Amino acid sequence: MTRDWVGWHDDYEDPGSSLSRRLEVVREQLRPLLDRPRRVISMCAGDGRDVLPLLPAGSQAVLVEWDPVLAARAREAAPDGVTVLTADAGTTTPYASVAPAEVLLACGVFGNIPYEDTARTIAALPSLLAPGGTVIWTRAGSEAGVVRDLFAATGFTELSFTAPPDARFRVGVHRLARDPDPFLPDVRLFTFV
Ligand SMILES: C[S@@+](CC[C@H](N)C(=O)[O-])C[C@H]1O[C@@H](n2cnc3c(N)ncnc32)[C@H](O)[C@@H]1O
């Protein structure tokens, strides 16, 4: 990893930052999905601030984050039922204990991996999800259109797409509208660039 991801999180301390605004949108979209205990995956979870405060008691969640400082912060904030793995989120292996998940977060992922990896990851999501499972994802700028197309081509229905005109971030919510695929461990999804 070459980037200072701990420093990247500092923008969350400014309530007017684009990152803070994105967080509000992600939470708004997530709240109704967490209306009862759920099985949840967060890929590249950072410090988990999007999902951890909203998790209903009785939920089972796996957050996967490579950076040990951020993973420790997430672990500190995590209620019972949450496992924070300091691990590579780019294979299916760390999700074995929670798949099939009802809710999956891929926030801050697709902007940091090549197109081929984005396509491969989205194609593999039906193997991590329960029937009707929902994905919340983010991507900056016009490339979000490509991500929407990939979800559509993989059998997802778009529930919402937020694109504020005065910001570059985009937040999509897609529900699996076909049968899930069986879970397979050790499948490579992506590698961060
Ligand atoms: C853009 S940040 C997004 C963090 C969080 N999802 C959010 O939206 O606030 C990307 C995160 O991915 C983590 N990361 C990078 N490569 C990873 C990998 N291979 N496995 C797990 N996490 C990784 C970074 O440490 C960083 O916390």
The ligand as a Gaussian input file, in Angstrom:
#p B3LYP/6-31G(d) Opt

LIG

0 1
 C      -10.787000       5.141000       0.079000
 S      -10.563000       4.337000       1.627000
 C      -12.219000       3.892000       2.038000
 C      -12.410000       3.567000       3.506000
 C      -13.894000       3.372000       3.900000
 N      -14.550000       2.337000       3.136000
 C      -14.634000       4.678000       3.732000
 O      -15.367000       4.831000       2.746000
 O      -14.468000       5.560000       4.609000
 C       -9.877000       2.813000       1.099000
 C       -9.496000       1.878000       2.234000
 O       -9.079000       0.627000       1.700000
 C       -8.023000       0.113000       2.489000
 N       -7.325000      -0.879000       1.684000
 C       -6.454000      -0.704000       0.664000
 N       -6.097000      -1.875000       0.123000
 C       -6.767000      -2.842000       0.810000
 C       -6.842000      -4.264000       0.731000
 N       -6.150000      -4.943000      -0.185000
 N       -7.627000      -4.916000       1.614000
 C       -8.324000      -4.233000       2.563000
 N       -8.310000      -2.887000       2.675000
 C       -7.547000      -2.198000       1.817000
 C       -7.231000       1.345000       2.860000
 O       -6.413000       1.131000       3.975000
 C       -8.356000       2.352000       3.107000
 O       -8.763000       2.339000       4.453000

